[in-house]
Amino acid sequence: MAKKSPSFAEAFTELEEITSWFETSDVDLDEGLKKFERGLELAQACKTKLAEVENKVVDLKKKFATLEVAQNE
């Protein structure tokens, strides 16, 4: 079964935690590499979600612009 992807908020929070770890910890090379990889995965998930939301906003604006034009005719 595929692992459920985290919500935007969950991914962003985890990404912030990883960033803090790199800034405050004595970084272990192997652990750092794992966290770096996870951070890239989370960043991609956030980027994908933001793109989806942006596309939805564009679609909604088009839909309501069309409705507004139709109502004004």
N, C-alpha and C positions, 0 to 999 in steps of 0.2 A: 504494500500500500504506500502511495506517495506521501511524503511528509507535508503537512499543511504549512503553507507559507505564512510568515507572521504578518500581522497588520502593519500598516505604515508606522503607526505609533510605536508598536513593539520593536520593529526593525530599527527605527530611529533611536529609540532608547538604548537598545543593545549596542548600536554603533557608537553612541556617546560613551557608553561604558568601556568599550574597547579603546576608544580614543583616550579616555582618562587613564586606563591601564598603561598605555604606552607613555603617557606623560608623567606618571607618578611611580611606576614600578621599576625595579631593577629587571630589565627585560632579559628573559631567557630566550635564546635564539630559536629553539624549537617551538616553544609556546608562542613566541612572537610571530613566527611564520604561520601557525595555526590561526591566531587571532587576526593577522593580516588577511589571510584567505577568507575568513568568515566576514571580516569587514567589507571586503570587496563584494561578497555575495549580498550582504545587507544593503550596501550602497546601490547595487544593481536593482535589487528589489524595490528600493525607494524610488529610484529613477523610473522604473517601469510603472509603478503606481502613479507617480506624478504625471507621467505622459498619458496614462489612461484618464486621469481626472481632467487634464488639460483638453484632451479630445472630447470628453463629455461636455465640458463647458462650451467649447466651440460649437458642438452640435446643438446644445440648448440655445445658444445665442442665435444661431441660424433659424432654429425652429420658431423662436419667439419673434424674430425679426420678420419672418414670413407671415406669421399670424397678425402682427401689427400692421403690415402692409395690406393684408386682406381686409382687416377691419376698417382701415382708412379709405378703402375704395368705395 
